[in-house]
Amino acid sequence: MEEAVGIVRDVCPESLALYVFSEWQANINFLLGNTESGGVAINSAMEHLGNNKLPFGGKGTSGMG
């Protein structure tokens, strides 16, 4: 998990979205507590991507440009 968080932080410290797929709540909590993103989906992506009535922004400079 530490390696995954390190990769996420190296690629984009404030990502536009984070999609977490895990059966273990401890892994989910660890990822959520150690990364930053504009949006998060747990064990799914379709609800986050398919809802065009909600604003889709980012955190910091993600989603700009």
N, C-alpha and C positions, 0 to 999 in steps of 0.2 A: 504494500500500500504506500509506503514511503517513497518508493521508486516512481510509482504512478503519479503521486502528487508532485514530485520533483519534475517530471516530464511536463505535466500540465503547467506548472509555474514557469518553466523555461520557455515553453512555446508561447504562452500568453498569460501573464499574471492576472489579468481581469478579462476572462473570456466572455464571449457573447452568450453562450449557453453551455451547460454541462449536463450530459446524459449519463446517469449512473445505473448500471445493471448489476445487481447482486442479490443473493438470497440471504445475506447476513447483515443485520441491522448495524452491527459494529463497524463494518466496512463502509456502509452508507454514511453513518455519522462521522467517521474519520474523514472521508472525502469532503463532506459538506463543511466540516469544521476547519479544513486546511486548504480550501480553494475558494476563489471568488469568481462569481459569474453573474451575468444579467438575468439569467433564467436557469431553472433546474427542472429536470424530469427524472423520476425514479422508476426504473423498470419499464419504461415506455418512452416513446418519442412522438407518437402520433398526436396525442392531445396537445402537446406544446406546439408542434408544427402546424396542426390542422385548424387552430382557432384563429381566424383572421379578424375577429372582432376586438381582440385585446391588443394593446400596443406591444410592439416587439422592439425592445431597446437593448441596451447593454449596460455595462458598468465601466466607468472611466472612459477610455477612448475606444472600447470595443463597439462595433456596430456603426462607427462613424467612417465616412469616406466613400 
